[in-house]
Amino acid sequence: MTRRPAGGRRRRRLWVSLAAALVLVALPVADRVCATVAEKRIAERIAARQHALSGTPQVTIGGFPFLLSAARGAFPAVEVEADAVTEEGRPVRATVELREVAERDGGYEAASAEADFTAPFDSVGAGLGSGTTLSADGAGRLRVVSEVLGLPLTVVAEPRLTGRTISLVPVTASFAGRPVDPAGPRISAAFADRKVVVPELPAGLTPTRVSVDDAGVTLHARGDDVRFT
């Protein structure tokens, strides 16, 4: 009986190992390619239906493997980021996180959704005058600095959400470096005019709170059993 050379067997095992490794590498790559194609298709679909958007949104489908989720018609997580413009022409950055997304009757349905709509400070401060600057105070509040008779007036206000109305409540104030009453009539009247009524949000989302950080003023919203086409 003729035996195969040991070197031949080793080479054959090496080629089998290399082939298996290539398959293991290729599968995730192919899966990611398919996911990218699906993300682009969803982004184009959203852009075609949401006319307030500026350009095409960025969509990220979570979960691996994508192909298995696609075969089931359900995805554990989908994130959408987009730039939009309000009815007043102010820019807003929107981020929506969808959980347990499934195809339903020609559209999609998510078990839950959480969204952030962030307006940069220059958008929030529109109409306050060129000498006014807005920033975060580091404690989740809005700092407004303006000039009165050539001297700085600084007011720190807390954003509050009541129903669908956003208001800014002054909590501290100083004029020319000296503390003043934030509840004084002039300051109170100025901030009373800055109330904003939140319009209807997409997919029936409900506003939950407002926060302030270095990115700007953010309206947070959520919804359950959210359906979108």
MDAnalysis code that builds the backbone (N, CA, C; Angstrom):
import MDAnalysis as mda
import numpy as np

u = mda.Universe.empty(687, n_residues=229, atom_resindex=np.repeat(np.arange(229), 3), trajectory=True)
u.add_TopologyAttr("name", ["N", "CA", "C"] * 229)
u.add_TopologyAttr("resid", np.arange(1, 230))
u.add_TopologyAttr("resname", ["MET", "THR", "ARG", "ARG", "PRO", "ALA", "GLY", "GLY", "ARG", "ARG", "ARG", "ARG", "ARG", "LEU", "TRP", "VAL", "SER", "LEU", "ALA", "ALA", "ALA", "LEU", "VAL", "LEU", "VAL", "ALA", "LEU", "PRO", "VAL", "ALA", "ASP", "ARG", "VAL", "CYS", "ALA", "THR", "VAL", "ALA", "GLU", "LYS", "ARG", "ILE", "ALA", "GLU", "ARG", "ILE", "ALA", "ALA", "ARG", "GLN", "HIS", "ALA", "LEU", "SER", "GLY", "THR", "PRO", "GLN", "VAL", "THR", "ILE", "GLY", "GLY", "PHE", "PRO", "PHE", "LEU", "LEU", "SER", "ALA", "ALA", "ARG", "GLY", "ALA", "PHE", "PRO", "ALA", "VAL", "GLU", "VAL", "GLU", "ALA", "ASP", "ALA", "VAL", "THR", "GLU", "GLU", "GLY", "ARG", "PRO", "VAL", "ARG", "ALA", "THR", "VAL", "GLU", "LEU", "ARG", "GLU", "VAL", "ALA", "GLU", "ARG", "ASP", "GLY", "GLY", "TYR", "GLU", "ALA", "ALA", "SER", "ALA", "GLU", "ALA", "ASP", "PHE", "THR", "ALA", "PRO", "PHE", "ASP", "SER", "VAL", "GLY", "ALA", "GLY", "LEU", "GLY", "SER", "GLY", "THR", "THR", "LEU", "SER", "ALA", "ASP", "GLY", "ALA", "GLY", "ARG", "LEU", "ARG", "VAL", "VAL", "SER", "GLU", "VAL", "LEU", "GLY", "LEU", "PRO", "LEU", "THR", "VAL", "VAL", "ALA", "GLU", "PRO", "ARG", "LEU", "THR", "GLY", "ARG", "THR", "ILE", "SER", "LEU", "VAL", "PRO", "VAL", "THR", "ALA", "SER", "PHE", "ALA", "GLY", "ARG", "PRO", "VAL", "ASP", "PRO", "ALA", "GLY", "PRO", "ARG", "ILE", "SER", "ALA", "ALA", "PHE", "ALA", "ASP", "ARG", "LYS", "VAL", "VAL", "VAL", "PRO", "GLU", "LEU", "PRO", "ALA", "GLY", "LEU", "THR", "PRO", "THR", "ARG", "VAL", "SER", "VAL", "ASP", "ASP", "ALA", "GLY", "VAL", "THR", "LEU", "HIS", "ALA", "ARG", "GLY", "ASP", "ASP", "VAL", "ARG", "PHE", "THR"])
u.atoms.positions = np.array([
    [0.854, -1.202, 0.000],
    [0.000, 0.000, 0.000],
    [0.888, 1.250, 0.000],
    [0.570, 2.163, -0.897],
    [1.397, 3.371, -1.033],
    [0.895, 4.457, -0.097],
    [1.770, 4.981, 0.688],
    [1.386, 6.060, 1.589],
    [1.653, 7.420, 0.935],
    [0.726, 8.361, 1.239],
    [0.940, 9.719, 0.733],
    [2.037, 10.383, 1.551],
    [2.838, 11.156, 0.927],
    [3.896, 11.873, 1.651],
    [3.287, 12.768, 2.738],
    [3.966, 12.797, 3.888],
    [3.472, 13.633, 4.999],
    [3.374, 15.088, 4.594],
    [4.320, 15.534, 3.754],
    [4.289, 16.930, 3.313],
    [3.043, 17.246, 2.514],
    [2.572, 16.271, 1.696],
    [1.356, 16.487, 0.913],
    [0.137, 16.639, 1.793],
    [0.063, 15.812, 2.854],
    [-1.071, 15.909, 3.766],
    [-1.068, 17.253, 4.490],
    [0.108, 17.692, 4.876],
    [0.190, 18.986, 5.568],
    [-0.228, 20.131, 4.663],
    [0.187, 20.056, 3.395],
    [-0.203, 21.118, 2.452],
    [-1.719, 21.126, 2.245],
    [-2.302, 19.929, 2.148],
    [-3.748, 19.849, 1.949],
    [-4.502, 20.431, 3.149],
    [-4.045, 20.098, 4.355],
    [-4.681, 20.656, 5.553],
    [-4.509, 22.170, 5.597],
    [-3.335, 22.641, 5.137],
    [-3.090, 24.089, 5.113],
    [-4.058, 24.785, 4.174],
    [-4.260, 24.210, 2.976],
    [-5.189, 24.816, 2.016],
    [-6.619, 24.798, 2.541],
    [-7.011, 23.714, 3.202],
    [-8.358, 23.634, 3.788],
    [-8.528, 24.702, 4.860],
    [-7.505, 24.881, 5.700],
    [-7.559, 25.890, 6.758],
    [-7.648, 27.293, 6.172],
    [-6.863, 27.542, 5.110],
    [-6.902, 28.856, 4.460],
    [-8.260, 29.122, 3.843],
    [-8.828, 28.099, 3.192],
    [-10.148, 28.262, 2.573],
    [-11.208, 28.560, 3.623],
    [-11.140, 27.850, 4.758],
    [-12.102, 28.089, 5.829],
    [-11.948, 29.495, 6.395],
    [-10.693, 29.934, 6.546],
    [-10.457, 31.289, 7.062],
    [-11.002, 32.347, 6.119],
    [-10.798, 32.129, 4.813],
    [-11.313, 33.086, 3.829],
    [-12.828, 33.170, 3.883],
    [-13.495, 32.030, 4.069],
    [-14.957, 32.021, 4.172],
    [-15.405, 32.793, 5.407],
    [-14.710, 32.556, 6.529],
    [-15.072, 33.245, 7.764],
    [-14.881, 34.752, 7.643],
    [-13.866, 35.165, 6.867],
    [-13.634, 36.597, 6.650],
    [-14.656, 37.167, 5.676],
    [-14.957, 36.404, 4.621],
    [-15.849, 36.896, 3.564],
    [-17.287, 37.038, 4.035],
    [-17.737, 36.144, 4.926],
    [-19.130, 36.193, 5.369],
    [-19.486, 37.509, 6.059],
    [-18.702, 37.982, 7.042],
    [-19.021, 39.277, 7.648],
    [-18.956, 40.426, 6.652],
    [-17.994, 40.365, 5.723],
    [-17.879, 41.428, 4.718],
    [-19.120, 41.469, 3.843],
    [-19.559, 40.293, 3.366],
    [-20.750, 40.235, 2.525],
    [-21.978, 40.684, 3.304],
    [-22.030, 40.283, 4.580],
    [-23.157, 40.674, 5.424],
    [-23.206, 42.185, 5.579],
    [-22.036, 42.818, 5.778],
    [-21.977, 44.268, 5.953],
    [-22.334, 44.996, 4.663],
    [-21.928, 44.432, 3.529],
    [-22.273, 45.030, 2.234],
    [-23.787, 45.045, 2.056],
    [-24.434, 43.917, 2.376],
    [-25.891, 43.847, 2.254],
    [-26.565, 44.827, 3.205],
    [-26.012, 44.954, 4.412],
    [-26.572, 45.898, 5.378],
    [-26.448, 47.328, 4.874],
    [-25.305, 47.655, 4.263],
    [-25.084, 48.999, 3.731],
    [-26.074, 49.330, 2.624],
    [-26.332, 48.354, 1.757],
    [-27.308, 48.561, 0.681],
    [-28.688, 48.829, 1.268],
    [-29.068, 48.048, 2.299],
    [-30.373, 48.233, 2.932],
    [-30.455, 49.586, 3.634],
    [-29.372, 49.997, 4.298],
    [-29.357, 51.291, 4.978],
    [-29.545, 52.433, 3.984],
    [-28.900, 52.328, 2.841],
    [-29.037, 53.364, 1.818],
    [-30.468, 53.414, 1.286],
    [-31.078, 52.238, 1.083],
    [-32.436, 52.198, 0.566],
    [-33.424, 52.819, 1.559],
    [-33.250, 52.507, 2.844],
    [-34.128, 53.076, 3.868],
    [-33.924, 54.587, 3.961],
    [-32.669, 55.040, 3.898],
    [-32.379, 56.475, 3.978],
    [-33.043, 57.232, 2.835],
    [-32.978, 56.689, 1.629],
    [-33.609, 57.336, 0.477],
    [-35.123, 57.359, 0.628],
    [-35.663, 56.300, 1.211],
    [-37.112, 56.228, 1.419],
    [-37.564, 57.280, 2.422],
    [-36.794, 57.450, 3.500],
    [-37.130, 58.464, 4.495],
    [-37.027, 59.859, 3.899],
    [-35.962, 60.110, 3.144],
    [-35.756, 61.434, 2.543],
    [-36.892, 61.788, 1.592],
    [-37.440, 60.799, 0.894],
    [-38.514, 61.051, -0.060],
    [-39.822, 61.401, 0.631],
    [-39.972, 60.992, 1.898],
    [-41.248, 61.202, 2.598],
    [-41.205, 62.322, 3.638],
    [-40.009, 62.658, 4.125],
    [-39.881, 63.720, 5.117],
    [-39.277, 64.952, 4.446],
    [-40.143, 65.870, 4.038],
    [-39.694, 67.013, 3.243],
    [-38.958, 68.067, 4.066],
    [-38.998, 67.956, 5.397],
    [-38.292, 68.929, 6.230],
    [-36.809, 68.612, 6.338],
    [-36.386, 67.454, 5.832],
    [-34.989, 67.064, 5.939],
    [-34.119, 67.834, 4.966],
    [-32.872, 68.043, 5.390],
    [-31.886, 68.670, 4.516],
    [-30.931, 67.575, 4.038],
    [-31.159, 67.079, 2.847],
    [-30.327, 65.999, 2.337],
    [-30.808, 64.633, 2.783],
    [-29.991, 63.626, 2.517],
    [-30.336, 62.243, 2.830],
    [-29.844, 61.886, 4.226],
    [-30.683, 61.274, 5.055],
    [-30.256, 60.918, 6.407],
    [-29.261, 59.770, 6.408],
    [-28.617, 59.573, 7.542],
    [-27.702, 58.449, 7.718],
    [-28.406, 57.381, 8.540],
    [-28.475, 56.170, 8.016],
    [-29.166, 55.070, 8.677],
    [-28.154, 53.986, 9.048],
    [-28.264, 53.487, 10.271],
    [-27.402, 52.397, 10.736],
    [-28.273, 51.275, 11.274],
    [-28.146, 50.101, 10.679],
    [-28.904, 48.937, 11.124],
    [-28.018, 48.116, 12.054],
    [-28.473, 47.912, 13.280],
    [-27.697, 47.158, 14.249],
    [-28.007, 45.674, 14.182],
    [-27.178, 44.889, 14.864],
    [-27.397, 43.445, 14.910],
    [-26.582, 42.708, 13.868],
    [-26.129, 41.514, 14.231],
    [-25.361, 40.675, 13.313],
    [-25.771, 39.222, 13.541],
    [-25.957, 38.431, 12.494],
    [-25.790, 38.817, 11.088],
    [-27.017, 39.524, 10.521],
    [-26.764, 40.495, 9.661],
    [-27.843, 41.257, 9.040],
    [-28.739, 40.356, 8.199],
    [-28.138, 39.453, 7.437],
    [-28.916, 38.628, 6.514],
    [-29.946, 37.773, 7.244],
    [-29.598, 37.302, 8.446],
    [-30.555, 36.516, 9.221],
    [-31.716, 37.391, 9.667],
    [-31.411, 38.601, 10.122],
    [-32.474, 39.532, 10.518],
    [-33.349, 39.889, 9.326],
    [-32.714, 40.104, 8.153],
    [-33.473, 40.443, 6.950],
    [-34.406, 39.302, 6.553],
    [-33.906, 38.074, 6.695],
    [-34.743, 36.921, 6.351],
    [-35.951, 36.832, 7.274],
    [-35.775, 37.229, 8.513],
    [-36.892, 37.217, 9.472],
    [-37.793, 38.436, 9.322],
    [-37.296, 39.458, 8.624],
    [-38.068, 40.689, 8.465],
    [-38.114, 41.522, 9.728],
    [-37.109, 41.366, 10.607],
    [-37.072, 42.112, 11.865],
    [-35.632, 42.446, 12.214],
    [-35.435, 43.654, 12.786],
    [-34.092, 44.121, 13.149],
    [-34.119, 44.596, 14.596],
    [-33.106, 44.239, 15.395],
    [-33.112, 44.633, 16.808],
    [-32.995, 46.141, 17.030],
    [-32.277, 46.839, 16.156],
    [-32.087, 48.272, 16.345],
    [-31.792, 48.959, 15.017],
    [-32.364, 50.136, 14.844],
    [-32.094, 50.968, 13.671],
    [-31.935, 52.407, 14.164],
    [-30.850, 53.050, 13.761],
    [-30.618, 54.442, 14.148],
    [-30.623, 55.337, 12.917],
    [-31.309, 56.462, 13.040],
    [-31.413, 57.418, 11.933],
    [-30.908, 58.774, 12.419],
    [-29.966, 59.366, 11.691],
    [-29.484, 60.707, 11.979],
    [-29.729, 61.582, 10.761],
    [-30.257, 62.781, 11.000],
    [-30.594, 63.645, 9.868],
    [-30.574, 65.103, 10.279],
    [-30.313, 65.965, 9.300],
    [-30.432, 67.408, 9.480],
    [-31.784, 67.835, 8.920],
    [-32.468, 68.688, 9.662],
    [-33.787, 69.146, 9.239],
    [-33.904, 70.650, 9.455],
    [-34.999, 71.200, 8.968],
    [-35.270, 72.634, 9.105],
    [-36.696, 72.802, 9.615],
    [-36.876, 73.630, 10.645],
    [-38.208, 73.863, 11.189],
    [-39.019, 74.749, 10.240],
    [-40.291, 74.940, 10.561],
    [-41.152, 75.790, 9.736],
    [-40.647, 77.226, 9.709],
    [-39.915, 77.612, 10.779],
    [-39.359, 78.973, 10.831],
    [-38.016, 79.068, 10.120],
    [-37.565, 77.950, 9.554],
    [-36.302, 77.948, 8.836],
    [-35.079, 77.751, 9.712],
    [-35.266, 77.249, 10.948],
    [-34.147, 77.056, 11.852],
    [-33.616, 75.623, 11.739],
    [-32.297, 75.459, 11.699],
    [-31.726, 74.122, 11.557],
    [-31.876, 73.297, 12.837],
    [-32.103, 71.994, 12.665],
    [-32.233, 71.059, 13.784],
    [-31.536, 69.763, 13.399],
    [-30.831, 69.164, 14.350],
    [-30.207, 67.865, 14.150],
    [-31.064, 66.815, 14.852],
    [-31.520, 65.818, 14.099],
    [-32.412, 64.792, 14.650],
    [-31.702, 63.444, 14.709],
    [-31.843, 62.757, 15.840],
    [-31.339, 61.401, 16.001],
    [-32.467, 60.547, 16.555],
    [-32.803, 59.472, 15.844],
    [-33.898, 58.594, 16.255],
    [-33.367, 57.171, 16.390],
    [-33.607, 56.550, 17.553],
    [-33.215, 55.170, 17.794],
    [-34.474, 54.308, 17.871],
    [-34.575, 53.360, 16.954],
    [-35.731, 52.469, 16.882],
    [-35.336, 51.090, 17.393],
    [-36.203, 50.478, 18.180],
    [-35.942, 49.157, 18.734],
    [-36.976, 48.149, 18.224],
    [-36.492, 46.952, 17.949],
    [-37.347, 45.856, 17.481],
    [-38.186, 46.313, 16.279],
    [-37.486, 46.573, 15.193],
    [-38.135, 47.056, 13.964],
    [-38.522, 45.863, 13.092],
    [-39.765, 45.872, 12.611],
    [-40.253, 44.777, 11.772],
    [-41.049, 45.323, 10.605],
    [-41.041, 44.616, 9.508],
    [-41.836, 44.999, 8.343],
    [-43.294, 44.647, 8.577],
    [-44.186, 45.593, 8.285],
    [-45.618, 45.379, 8.492],
    [-46.402, 46.041, 7.353],
    [-47.081, 45.256, 6.559],
    [-48.014, 45.779, 5.545],
    [-47.402, 46.870, 4.677],
    [-46.238, 46.605, 4.126],
    [-45.612, 47.561, 3.229],
    [-44.865, 48.682, 3.915],
    [-44.832, 48.687, 5.241],
    [-44.098, 49.708, 5.982],
    [-43.277, 49.061, 7.074],
    [-42.924, 49.848, 8.084],
    [-42.143, 49.330, 9.196],
    [-42.795, 49.749, 10.510],
    [-42.605, 48.909, 11.509],
    [-43.148, 49.194, 12.834],
    [-42.078, 48.910, 13.876],
    [-41.918, 49.839, 14.824],
    [-40.923, 49.680, 15.885],
    [-41.631, 49.546, 17.224],
    [-41.128, 48.629, 18.048],
    [-41.726, 48.448, 19.370],
    [-41.590, 49.720, 20.205],
    [-40.478, 50.438, 20.027],
    [-40.276, 51.700, 20.735],
    [-39.320, 52.587, 19.948],
    [-39.383, 53.860, 20.238],
    [-38.504, 54.824, 19.569],
    [-38.150, 55.939, 20.540],
    [-36.887, 56.343, 20.529],
    [-36.430, 57.488, 21.303],
    [-35.731, 58.451, 20.354],
    [-36.070, 59.727, 20.481],
    [-35.551, 60.711, 19.534],
    [-35.021, 61.944, 20.258],
    [-33.970, 62.533, 19.676],
    [-33.424, 63.803, 20.150],
    [-33.437, 64.787, 18.993],
    [-33.983, 65.978, 19.234],
    [-34.000, 67.042, 18.238],
    [-33.197, 68.211, 18.817],
    [-32.002, 68.427, 18.277],
    [-31.086, 69.415, 18.843],
    [-30.989, 70.652, 17.968],
    [-31.265, 71.801, 18.571],
    [-31.125, 73.086, 17.883],
    [-29.849, 73.751, 18.387],
    [-28.902, 74.102, 17.508],
    [-27.674, 74.776, 17.949],
    [-27.990, 76.145, 18.534],
    [-27.049, 76.667, 19.310],
    [-27.296, 77.928, 20.011],
    [-27.593, 79.087, 19.067],
    [-26.933, 79.132, 17.903],
    [-27.204, 80.242, 16.994],
    [-28.619, 80.164, 16.431],
    [-29.180, 78.946, 16.377],
    [-30.562, 78.796, 15.933],
    [-31.534, 79.237, 17.022],
    [-31.236, 78.818, 18.273],
    [-32.106, 79.191, 19.399],
    [-32.080, 80.693, 19.638],
    [-30.913, 81.305, 19.438],
    [-30.772, 82.725, 19.737],
    [-31.181, 83.662, 18.625],
    [-31.727, 83.114, 17.536],
    [-32.156, 83.972, 16.433],
    [-33.173, 85.000, 16.917],
    [-32.939, 86.267, 16.593],
    [-33.862, 87.324, 16.979],
    [-33.528, 87.988, 18.299],
    [-32.465, 87.538, 18.989],
    [-32.110, 88.136, 20.283],
    [-31.147, 89.302, 20.138],
    [-30.657, 89.536, 18.933],
    [-29.725, 90.642, 18.742],
    [-28.309, 90.146, 18.574],
    [-27.506, 90.907, 17.828],
    [-26.140, 90.487, 17.509],
    [-25.226, 90.470, 18.723],
    [-25.561, 91.215, 19.768],
    [-24.712, 91.268, 20.948],
    [-25.009, 90.199, 21.963],
    [-25.926, 89.283, 21.666],
    [-26.337, 88.247, 22.614],
    [-25.678, 86.918, 22.272],
    [-25.132, 86.247, 23.289],
    [-24.544, 84.928, 23.090],
    [-25.209, 83.923, 24.018],
    [-25.338, 82.692, 23.534],
    [-25.938, 81.609, 24.312],
    [-24.914, 80.490, 24.480],
    [-24.959, 79.818, 25.628],
    [-24.068, 78.695, 25.885],
    [-24.650, 77.837, 27.000],
    [-24.067, 76.654, 27.202],
    [-24.474, 75.797, 28.306],
    [-23.712, 76.205, 29.560],
    [-24.360, 76.124, 30.719],
    [-23.687, 76.535, 31.954],
    [-22.994, 75.367, 32.651],
    [-23.068, 74.159, 32.056],
    [-22.426, 72.995, 32.652],
    [-23.314, 72.230, 33.601],
    [-24.491, 72.770, 33.904],
    [-25.427, 72.106, 34.806],
    [-26.762, 71.857, 34.127],
    [-26.743, 71.800, 32.799],
    [-27.972, 71.526, 32.060],
    [-28.870, 72.721, 31.882],
    [-28.316, 73.910, 32.055],
    [-29.110, 75.130, 31.902],
    [-28.515, 76.019, 30.819],
    [-29.289, 77.023, 30.421],
    [-28.891, 77.922, 29.337],
    [-28.365, 79.234, 29.908],
    [-27.172, 79.638, 29.459],
    [-26.603, 80.919, 29.869],
    [-26.782, 81.918, 28.737],
    [-27.403, 83.037, 29.035],
    [-27.654, 84.091, 28.047],
    [-26.895, 85.341, 28.482],
    [-26.010, 85.816, 27.630],
    [-25.221, 87.016, 27.932],
    [-25.537, 88.081, 26.884],
    [-25.962, 89.256, 27.343],
    [-26.273, 90.366, 26.439],
    [-25.715, 91.663, 27.032],
    [-25.857, 92.723, 26.286],
    [-25.365, 94.024, 26.747],
    [-26.524, 94.978, 26.986],
    [-26.470, 95.665, 28.116],
    [-27.455, 96.699, 28.445],
    [-26.679, 97.955, 28.851],
    [-26.844, 99.006, 28.095],
    [-26.112, 100.256, 28.336],
    [-24.601, 100.017, 28.345],
    [-24.163, 99.085, 27.482],
    [-22.740, 98.802, 27.363],
    [-22.186, 97.903, 28.443],
    [-23.036, 97.417, 29.351],
    [-22.600, 96.550, 30.440],
    [-23.203, 95.160, 30.272],
    [-22.477, 94.103, 30.707],
    [-22.979, 92.749, 30.491],
    [-24.091, 92.347, 31.452],
    [-25.143, 91.782, 30.875],
    [-26.232, 91.193, 31.656],
    [-26.200, 89.694, 31.391],
    [-26.012, 88.899, 32.440],
    [-25.949, 87.445, 32.309],
    [-27.117, 86.811, 33.050],
    [-27.852, 85.989, 32.338],
    [-28.992, 85.288, 32.931],
    [-28.835, 83.797, 32.657],
    [-28.974, 83.000, 33.704],
    [-28.977, 81.541, 33.564],
    [-30.419, 81.074, 33.720],
    [-30.914, 80.352, 32.704],
    [-32.317, 79.938, 32.703],
    [-32.429, 78.416, 32.601],
    [-33.431, 77.894, 33.252],
    [-33.685, 76.446, 33.238],
    [-34.774, 76.137, 32.219],
    [-34.500, 75.245, 31.261],
    [-35.529, 74.892, 30.291],
    [-36.562, 73.951, 30.907],
    [-37.814, 74.198, 30.634],
    [-38.884, 73.360, 31.179],
    [-39.881, 73.016, 30.076],
    [-40.399, 71.806, 30.182],
    [-41.394, 71.337, 29.220],
    [-42.698, 71.092, 29.956],
    [-43.748, 71.811, 29.527],
    [-45.079, 71.632, 30.099],
    [-46.022, 71.255, 28.966],
    [-46.418, 69.991, 28.936],
    [-47.215, 69.535, 27.807],
    [-46.378, 69.581, 26.541],
    [-46.726, 70.487, 25.638],
    [-45.964, 70.670, 24.398],
    [-45.314, 72.055, 24.345],
    [-45.268, 72.748, 25.477],
    [-44.710, 74.098, 25.514],
    [-43.363, 74.118, 26.233],
    [-42.358, 74.667, 25.560],
    [-41.028, 74.820, 26.148],
    [-40.880, 76.253, 26.643],
    [-40.491, 76.409, 27.891],
    [-40.267, 77.739, 28.448],
    [-38.899, 77.782, 29.120],
    [-38.362, 78.989, 29.282],
    [-37.085, 79.197, 29.957],
    [-37.355, 80.004, 31.223],
    [-37.005, 79.436, 32.365],
    [-37.258, 80.086, 33.649],
    [-35.940, 80.595, 34.220],
    [-35.753, 81.915, 34.325],
    [-34.506, 82.455, 34.882],
    [-34.310, 82.005, 36.338],
    [-33.103, 81.534, 36.659],
    [-32.821, 81.081, 38.026],
    [-31.722, 81.923, 38.687],
    [-30.805, 82.474, 37.897],
    [-29.801, 83.405, 38.432],
    [-29.574, 84.505, 37.399],
    [-29.117, 85.669, 37.882],
    [-28.839, 86.780, 36.975],
    [-27.821, 87.714, 37.618],
    [-27.061, 88.365, 36.750],
    [-26.106, 89.359, 37.238],
    [-25.986, 90.477, 36.211],
    [-25.747, 91.698, 36.709],
    [-25.574, 92.851, 35.825],
    [-24.274, 93.540, 36.202],
    [-23.381, 93.642, 35.234],
    [-22.058, 94.225, 35.469],
    [-21.327, 93.487, 36.597],
    [-21.555, 92.170, 36.665],
    [-20.868, 91.361, 37.671],
    [-21.545, 91.311, 39.017],
    [-22.654, 92.028, 39.210],
    [-23.356, 92.041, 40.488],
    [-24.673, 91.277, 40.385],
    [-24.996, 90.467, 41.395],
    [-26.244, 89.690, 41.351],
    [-27.474, 90.600, 41.313],
    [-28.457, 90.170, 40.517],
    [-29.751, 90.854, 40.469],
    [-30.838, 89.794, 40.571],
    [-32.053, 90.250, 40.826],
    [-33.173, 89.320, 40.995],
    [-33.591, 88.744, 39.638],
    [-33.462, 87.403, 39.433],
    [-33.863, 86.826, 38.140],
    [-35.370, 86.871, 37.921],
    [-36.131, 87.076, 39.006],
    [-37.592, 87.154, 38.885],
    [-38.072, 88.588, 38.704],
    [-37.140, 89.522, 38.502],
    [-37.527, 90.915, 38.289],
    [-38.406, 91.058, 37.064],
    [-39.230, 92.103, 37.002],
    [-40.207, 92.242, 35.922],
    [-39.605, 92.293, 34.523],
    [-38.480, 92.971, 34.364],
    [-37.912, 93.088, 33.014],
    [-37.358, 91.755, 32.524],
    [-36.645, 91.052, 33.397],
    [-36.094, 89.756, 32.999],
    [-37.213, 88.756, 32.765],
    [-38.187, 88.718, 33.657],
    [-39.316, 87.786, 33.514],
    [-40.080, 88.045, 32.228],
    [-40.308, 89.308, 31.898],
    [-41.046, 89.646, 30.680],
    [-40.271, 89.234, 29.436],
    [-38.951, 89.425, 29.469],
    [-38.135, 89.065, 28.309],
    [-38.185, 87.566, 28.036],
    [-38.155, 86.753, 29.088],
    [-38.157, 85.308, 28.897],
    [-39.567, 84.760, 28.666],
    [-40.570, 85.492, 29.105],
    [-41.944, 85.038, 28.865],
    [-42.262, 85.021, 27.376],
    [-41.607, 85.893, 26.611],
    [-41.836, 85.963, 25.164],
    [-41.097, 84.879, 24.394],
    [-40.269, 84.086, 25.083],
    [-39.464, 83.075, 24.389],
    [-40.073, 81.672, 24.464],
    [-41.316, 81.549, 24.838],
    [-41.965, 80.238, 24.902],
    [-42.158, 79.676, 23.491],
    [-41.993, 78.373, 23.368],
    [-42.119, 77.706, 22.077],
    [-43.068, 76.526, 22.211],
    [-44.029, 76.431, 21.306],
    [-44.947, 75.294, 21.276],
    [-44.392, 74.264, 20.302],
    [-44.157, 73.054, 20.779],
    [-43.587, 71.991, 19.946],
    [-44.626, 71.531, 18.928],
    [-44.306, 71.550, 17.641],
    [-45.252, 71.078, 16.626],
    [-45.396, 69.554, 16.694],
    [-46.312, 69.032, 15.911],
    [-46.482, 67.580, 15.861],
    [-45.188, 66.935, 15.378],
    [-44.729, 65.957, 16.113],
    [-43.487, 65.274, 15.766],
    [-43.772, 64.091, 14.847],
    [-42.797, 63.692, 14.043],
    [-43.007, 62.567, 13.124],
    [-43.295, 61.273, 13.871],
    [-44.089, 60.402, 13.231],
    [-44.402, 59.066, 13.747],
    [-45.117, 59.102, 15.091],
    [-45.757, 60.228, 15.406],
    [-46.524, 60.299, 16.644],
    [-45.690, 60.335, 17.909],
    [-44.427, 60.740, 17.828],
    [-43.571, 60.811, 19.014],
    [-44.080, 61.872, 19.986],
    [-43.880, 61.621, 21.282],
    [-44.339, 62.539, 22.320],
    [-43.156, 63.173, 23.030],
    [-43.124, 64.510, 23.177],
    [-42.020, 65.164, 23.895],
    [-41.980, 64.702, 25.351],
    [-40.766, 64.501, 25.889],
    [-40.626, 64.043, 27.271],
    [-39.861, 65.035, 28.147],
    [-38.843, 65.695, 27.602],
    [-38.066, 66.653, 28.394],
    [-37.199, 67.499, 27.473],
    [-36.560, 68.516, 28.065],
    [-35.643, 69.394, 27.339],
    [-34.339, 69.464, 28.118],
    [-33.217, 69.441, 27.404],
    [-31.918, 69.545, 28.061],
    [-31.023, 70.513, 27.292],
    [-29.948, 70.936, 27.947],
    [-28.977, 71.853, 27.335],
    [-27.578, 71.298, 27.556],
    [-26.799, 71.217, 26.484],
    [-25.390, 70.855, 26.599],
    [-24.614, 71.646, 25.550],
    [-23.362, 71.293, 25.343],
    [-22.526, 72.076, 24.431],
    [-23.011, 72.041, 22.989],
    [-23.839, 71.040, 22.627],
    [-24.351, 70.945, 21.258],
    [-25.505, 71.903, 21.010],
    [-26.176, 72.348, 22.075],
    [-27.327, 73.234, 21.920],
    [-28.455, 72.825, 22.844],
    [-29.662, 73.171, 22.458],
    [-30.864, 72.839, 23.233],
    [-31.531, 71.634, 22.573],
    [-31.784, 70.584, 23.370],
    [-32.309, 69.336, 22.820],
    [-33.677, 69.008, 23.382],
    [-34.595, 68.724, 22.474],
    [-35.909, 68.213, 22.848],
    [-35.856, 66.697, 22.735],
    [-36.188, 66.010, 23.826],
    [-36.203, 64.559, 23.834],
    [-37.646, 64.066, 23.673],
    [-37.811, 62.989, 22.927],
    [-39.156, 62.461, 22.688],
    [-39.089, 60.942, 22.605],
    [-40.228, 60.280, 22.786],
    [-40.272, 58.840, 22.658],
    [-41.672, 58.414, 22.208],
    [-41.757, 57.152, 21.827],
    [-43.045, 56.608, 21.417],
    [-43.005, 55.091, 21.453],
    [-44.152, 54.461, 21.572],
    [-44.267, 53.002, 21.556],
    [-45.129, 52.573, 20.377],
    [-44.831, 51.397, 19.855],
    [-45.567, 50.875, 18.698],
    [-45.620, 51.928, 17.589],
    [-44.449, 52.412, 17.223],
    [-44.317, 53.478, 16.225],
    [-44.349, 52.871, 14.828],
    [-45.178, 53.427, 13.968],
    [-45.277, 52.939, 12.591],
    [-44.851, 54.045, 11.631],
    [-44.059, 53.671, 10.641],
    [-43.631, 54.625, 9.617],
    [-43.539, 53.889, 8.295],
    [-43.695, 54.657, 7.208],
    [-43.708, 54.051, 5.875],
    [-42.501, 54.500, 5.081],
])
